Amino acid sequence: MRANLRGANLESTDLTNADFYQADFTGANLCDADFNKASLAGANLSGAVVKRATFLKANLSGANFRNANLSRAILKKANIDGANFTDANLSRCAWT
């Protein structure tokens, strides 16, 4: 069963090591959230606001970030294989 978190307000939430396989975060507020070592494989984060969130060593394979705002997000050592960042705001993201 996929988690339906469409439009959820999870600002500043600690989601370290959480499993959100194919979860739906469409339009959610995830500013300053901590997704370190979390699995968001196949998750839908289209249109989500993910500013300053951290994804250290997170599994983002196949995740959809289309039109998401990831400005200043930290994606160091994250698995982004097959992730979709079409039209996403990636300004000042930390990748390495």
Secondary structure by P-SEA (a helix, b strand, c coil): cccccccccccccccccccccccccccccccccccccccccccccccccccccccccccccccccccccccccccccccccccccccccccccccc
